[in-house]
C-alpha cells in the first residue's frame, strides 16, 4: 500500500524513454532494455574489446556490455549521464556491468574496482565523474569494493573523438599516477570506464597499476565501437 502511494505521487520513470515504469521494472522499462544492443562479450575471452589489448598489455579480461551506435538509445543515455547530471543512469549501467561479471564468473577474479578518473579541472566543471557511478553500480550487485581516489589524472588531455589510433595513444600515455599505491599492491583490479574505441586510455591506466605491483588488471566499459 505504501509503495503504491509513493508511486502515485513520485512515479518512477524509465531512464531511456522517461515513461512510467511498471511494477517489477527497475530503472529501464522492458521495451527499452530489449532495444539496447548487448554484445555478449563477457562470455568470450577473445572478444573484440579484449583483442584491442593483445600485444600491448596483459589483462585478465576485457569486455563491453553494449555496442555503441551513433544516434541510438544508448548514446542518449550516455549523454544524459555525462552532461545532464543524470548520475542514476551511471548506477543503472554499472549494475548491468555487475550482472555480466556475476553471470560470467569473472567477479571472483576481482579484488577492487577503480573508475577511470577525470582531470580535476574537468571534474570540477562537470561536478562529478561519471565512472564513479559506474563503479558504485557494479559494487551494488557484486559487493566488490571500489575506490575513487586511488588513481589520479595528471594531465588535461584534448578530446579523443577525431584522433587517429597512434595520436590517441600519444594523447593519453603517462597521464595517470597512483595516489595510494598501498591499495594497489597485490590486488586484482578492475578498471571501469564508459566508452572505448581504441583502448588507449584504459591501457595507460592499466600499465600504471601494473607498474605499482597490482597482481593483475582487467578492464570493462559500458559500450565499445569495435
N, C-alpha and C positions, 0 to 999 in steps of 0.2 A: 504493500500500500504506500509506504513512504517513498519507495523508489519511483512508483507511478506518479506521485505528486511532484517529486523533484523533476522528473522527465517532462511533466506538463509545463512547469514554469521555466525550466532550464533544459530545453531539448538538446540532446546530443546529436551533432551533425557529422556527416561523413567528411573526412579531411580532403577527399578528392572532389566530390560533386556538391558538397555542402547541403545535401538533402538530409532530412531527419533519419537517424539510424533506427532500425527495427530492434526488437528485443533479441538478444543473443549476438548482435553485431557490435564490434568494438573498433573504434577509430575509422575504419573504412568499410563501406557497405559491400555486400556480397557481389553486386554487379560490378563495382569498380575494381574489386580485388581480382575478378576474372579477367579484367582488361589490362592489368599491369603485366608487362612482358617478362615473365620469370625466365631465368637462364638454366636452372638445374645444375649449375657449375659445381656446387658444393659436393656433389656425388662423384666427381671425376677429378683425379689428381692431374690429369693432362688437359684441363680445360683452358680456353683461350687466355684468361687472366693469369693463371699460373704460368703459362708459356711465355708471357711477357718478360718474365724474370729469368728464364732459362739462359744459362751462360753469363748472367750478370751478377746474380747473388743467390745464395742458397736459402730457400724458405721452406718452412714446414708445409705450408699450403697457401693458396691464394684463390679467391673467388669473388664474384659479384652475385648479388641476388637477382638483379634485373638487368635487362638490356636498356641502354639509353637510346631513346628515339626522339629526335628533334621534333618539337611541336606536340609531343604526346602527353598523356596524363601525368606520367612520372616526372617529366620536365617541369610541369606546372607545380607539382608537389615540391620538387627540389627548389624551385624559385621562391615559393612561399616560405620554405624553411630558411633559406639563406638571406632573403631580402625583405621579408614581411613580418618577421618576428614570430612565425608560427612554429615555436620550438616543440610543440606537442607532436608535430609531424616527424621531427627527428627521433623522438622516443618510439613512435609507431614504426618507423623504418628500422630503428635499432632492434626492436623486438622481432621484426622479420628476419634480420641477420641472426639474432639469437636462436630463433627456431631452426634455421638452417644448420647452425652449429650443433644444436642438440640432436636433430634428426640424422645428421651425417656422422655423428660420433666424434666430431672434431673439437667439441667443447672440452673434452677430457685432456686435450693436448695443450691447454692454455692455462697459465697461472695469473696473468694480468692483462687487462685491456688498456691500451693507450691511444687516445684520439690524436690525429694529426693536428698540431697546434696552428693557429693563425699567428701572424706577426702581431705583437701587442698594439701597434698603431691601428691595424685593420680591426682587431677585436674591439678596441675602444670605440671605433666609428660604428661598428655593427651592434655592439652591446653584448655580444655572446659569440661563442664558437660553435657552429652547428654540429661539429663532430663530437663535442662533449655530450650532446643529447643522443647521438647515435650510440655512444659508449654506455650511457645510462640505460638506454632501452635494451641493449644486449645484456647488461648486468641483471635487469629485471627478470629475464627468462632463463638465464644460465647461472646466476649467482656468482659469476666470476668477478673478482674485484676490478675496479677501474680507477684510474688516476689521471687528472688533467694537468698536473703541474710537474711532471717528470721530464718531459721533453719541451724545449723552448725553441722558437723560431727566431733566428738572429738576424735574418735579412728580409726586407720587404721586397719580394720579387714581383716582377711585372706579370700580367696575365699570360697563361699558357695557351689560351684558346687558338691563336693563329700561328703558333710556333711550330717549326719542323721538329722531328724527333730529337736530333742532336741538340738543337737550341733549347728544347725543353729540359733535357738532361743538364746542360750547362747552366741553365737558369736556376736550378734547384740544388746543384751539388754543393755540399758543405753549408747548408743553410740552417741546420739543426744543431743544438747542443743538448747534452744530457744534464739537466739541472740537479737531479737526485740519483746519482749512479748507484747508490746502495739499494735502491728499489729495482734496479735493472739486473744487477749481478746474479747470475744463476737462474734467472726466471725465463719461462717460456712465454713470450709476449705476442699478443695480437695487436697489430696496428690497424686502426679503422679510419676510413675517410669516406666522403660522399660519392665522388665520381673519379674514375681514372680512364685515361686514354692510352698513354704510353707507359705508365707506372713509374715515371721518373721521381715524383715526389715521395711515393711510398718507398722506392729503392733507397733514396737518400736517407730517409729516416731509419729504415731497417739497418742500413750499413752502420750508422752511428750507434745504434743499440748493440749490434754485434761487436763493434769496436770497444764497447764498455762492458763486455763479458756477459751479455744476455746469452742464456743457454740455447735459445732458438727464437726465431721470429717468423710469424705468419702475418698475412695481410688479408683484409676484406674490405669491400666497398659496397655501397648500396647499388650502384649502377656502373656499367662499363660500356664503351663504344666499340669493343673488339668482338 
